[in-house]
Amino acid sequence: MMVPLDEANKLSFNRRISDGDTVIVYERHDSMRAVTVSPGSDLQNRFGVFKHSDWIGKPFGSKVFSTKGGFVFLLAPTPELWTLVLSHRTQILYLPDISFVVSYLELVPGCVVLESGTGSGSLSTSLARAVAPSGHLFTFDFHEQRASSARTDFERNGLSNLITVSVRDIQGEGFPKEHEGCVDAVFLDLPQPWLAVPSASRCLKPDAVLCSFSPCIEQVQHTCETLRSSFTDIRTFEVLVRSYEIKEHRFAKSVSEEDGSPVGPPPQKRKQSTLPANKSEQAESNFSVMAKPCSTARGHTGYLTFARLTVLSK
Ligand SMILES: C[S@@+](CC[C@H](N)C(=O)[O-])C[C@H]1O[C@@H](n2cnc3c(N)ncnc32)[C@H](O)[C@@H]1O
């Protein structure tokens, strides 16, 4: 279950793996997959054969071994991990954008949120967890098969009580009337989001926030023009994250035959070490820490436009 609630709807992090659970089988940060635990099944990968029956009863996070001694980690499914393993039925939002959205929409437990389109449900799982256990996400997609696959994923991850998926053309019809005036946040990931803005503004409570994700700046301009009539604090962001590879290189301290100077990598800029004195000296002489931006860092995904519904004082 992606939001680990017990029978009393209280958060519980002391869970063990059971028959039917989804686990994230983690080999490396760039190699993991979701597996449904079934006692008669095996998982085969380059590290060998793993029997699911060996996993049952172990705490999430356990390191488990194959018949030939290889290992993987069995992680609890979280929205963050799910985003990395889900099947891409559409373009999806990734964590840098997702975390910004959840934060800027000011979501807290109990909030009611509207989303369209659902797409692959990458953002939906994080929205649902943010509003759990008493809030709700109503998500809409006009593509029946996508809506149905997302519903299946949410059931698999134990999110059915938190998310309702409906098939609806939000650009053409707007959000259902029943949501008018009672929604805490709206998120749009649509090709023409400005068409959904009037309906979104009728659904939002006063002072509540809308967010629209668009890959192209022309879409953003059009959305902002429409937002200006009933929203304030309109702001657009592009979230760019640079991840780093940190490697420690050990080198043999030897002396050059020509001039007697020590041979090794060029001196590195370093902060004062926090290692204990003797370890620090050892690190100074034998190790060098190399930090370089990852070549696989994701570039532009899209623009996030946020706006707050104005209250017309009488
Ligand atoms: C890029 S995907 C959304 C991805 C989603 N944010 C995620 O993180 O997985 C856009 C979705 O909007 C849906 N869509 C496009 N036009 C729509 C409309 N008029 N009404 C409802 N859904 C629509 C598409 O079917 C598609 O699934």
PDBQT file of the ligand as one rigid body, heavy atoms in Angstrom, charges set to zero:
ROOT
HETATM    1  C1  LIG A 401       0.688  14.386 -20.492  1.00  0.00    +0.000 C 
HETATM    2  S1  LIG A 401      -0.657  13.465 -19.940  1.00  0.00    +0.000 S 
HETATM    3  C2  LIG A 401      -0.733  13.772 -18.220  1.00  0.00    +0.000 C 
HETATM    4  C3  LIG A 401       0.378  13.098 -17.464  1.00  0.00    +0.000 C 
HETATM    5  C4  LIG A 401       0.207  13.148 -15.971  1.00  0.00    +0.000 C 
HETATM    6  N1  LIG A 401       0.343  14.484 -15.465  1.00  0.00    +0.000 N 
HETATM    7  C5  LIG A 401       1.226  12.235 -15.292  1.00  0.00    +0.000 C 
HETATM    8  O1  LIG A 401       2.058  12.754 -14.514  1.00  0.00    +0.000 OA
HETATM    9  O2  LIG A 401       1.195  11.022 -15.512  1.00  0.00    +0.000 OA
HETATM   10  C6  LIG A 401      -2.019  14.385 -20.537  1.00  0.00    +0.000 C 
HETATM   11  C7  LIG A 401      -3.319  13.642 -20.445  1.00  0.00    +0.000 C 
HETATM   12  O3  LIG A 401      -4.369  14.557 -20.708  1.00  0.00    +0.000 OA
HETATM   13  C8  LIG A 401      -5.403  13.867 -21.354  1.00  0.00    +0.000 C 
HETATM   14  N2  LIG A 401      -6.252  14.847 -22.030  1.00  0.00    +0.000 N 
HETATM   15  C9  LIG A 401      -5.964  15.573 -23.127  1.00  0.00    +0.000 A 
HETATM   16  N3  LIG A 401      -6.997  16.377 -23.431  1.00  0.00    +0.000 NA
HETATM   17  C10 LIG A 401      -7.956  16.166 -22.495  1.00  0.00    +0.000 A 
HETATM   18  C11 LIG A 401      -9.239  16.694 -22.272  1.00  0.00    +0.000 A 
HETATM   19  N4  LIG A 401      -9.795  17.591 -23.103  1.00  0.00    +0.000 N 
HETATM   20  N5  LIG A 401      -9.938  16.267 -21.184  1.00  0.00    +0.000 NA
HETATM   21  C12 LIG A 401      -9.414  15.335 -20.357  1.00  0.00    +0.000 A 
HETATM   22  N6  LIG A 401      -8.201  14.789 -20.543  1.00  0.00    +0.000 NA
HETATM   23  C13 LIG A 401      -7.471  15.185 -21.593  1.00  0.00    +0.000 A 
HETATM   24  C14 LIG A 401      -4.691  12.915 -22.297  1.00  0.00    +0.000 C 
HETATM   25  O4  LIG A 401      -5.509  11.810 -22.624  1.00  0.00    +0.000 OA
HETATM   26  C15 LIG A 401      -3.460  12.511 -21.463  1.00  0.00    +0.000 C 
HETATM   27  O5  LIG A 401      -3.697  11.293 -20.804  1.00  0.00    +0.000 OA
ENDROOT
TORSDOF 0
